[in-house]
Amino acid sequence: MSEYVVNIPFLDQAAAQIKEGGSFSQDLTSQDLAEIMKGVISDLLSGQGKVEANVPQMDVRIQNQQGMIKGAIAVEKPIKAQIGIDLTLGNAPQSQQLKLVKLDVTEKTNNMAAKIALKTVSIKGRAKKALASPNQALFTALSKQLESRDVNLSRIGLNFEQETLGISLQGSSK
């Protein structure tokens, strides 16, 4: 699977502000979070050899200081399958940290060989492991995107507001 490139305006702005002053803060919308989560899910499939998959759509809602994220991964090669992701993130007791509230992963295929292959690849296990620490998953996804903009990310702070996700980033120029 090729690496997912996030193309949302706040990343260019974040890179510019980090290069200039070392930090960036902004409230993100549901759409911004959806694009970042596509990168997180893409990372789950990286390193899986010849797996070709895409994340066509993410449904993200931010309300009541939580982010509800639903989406499907369409696996095209070497097998055909749908992997559904339904997760909820909330604010952790630690300041500027998120916690995993709920994670459901479903795998659907009509082929017995594909079912065995899905068990071997263990997307469900990889998702649970990666999203057990949502801050680390988001840090990793954003680090990759900011590296392509010549920024080294050193710290991330995340906090859900009523209908937005507050994000603060610290880093430096490469």
C-alpha positions, 0 to 999 in steps of 0.5 A: 500500500502506498503511503497516504498523503494528507492534503489539508491546509492546516498542515502547511500552516503548521509547518510554517509556524513550527519553522518560525516559532517552534509551535502551532495550535488550532482547533480542527474540524471533523473533516480535518480529523477524518483526513488524519485518521485516513493516515492512521489507518493507512499506517496499519496496512503499511509493511504488509507486503503486497497488500493494496487497500484504500480508505475511501470514506471516513465518517467523523463526528465531534460532539460532547468532547468525543470523536466518533470515527467510522470507516471502511478499508477496501482491501483489493489485493492479494484478497478482496475484503472489507474491514470496518472501523468504528471507534470513539476517542475521548479526553484522557484524565491527563491534560492534552491526551486522548484515550480510546473509548471504543473500538470495533473492527469487523472483517468481511469477505466471502472467500475462505482463503481470504478469511485465513489471510485476514487472520494472518495479517491481523488487521484487527489486532494491529488496530487495537494495538495502534489505537490503544494509544491514540496520541501516539497513533496521531503523533506518528501519522502527523510526524510523517506528514510534517517530515515531508514539509521539512519539520521534525515533530517533537510533541503533540497535545490533543483535547476535544472541545464540544465540536472541535479537536484542539491540537498543539504541536511542537517541533523544529525545522529539519 
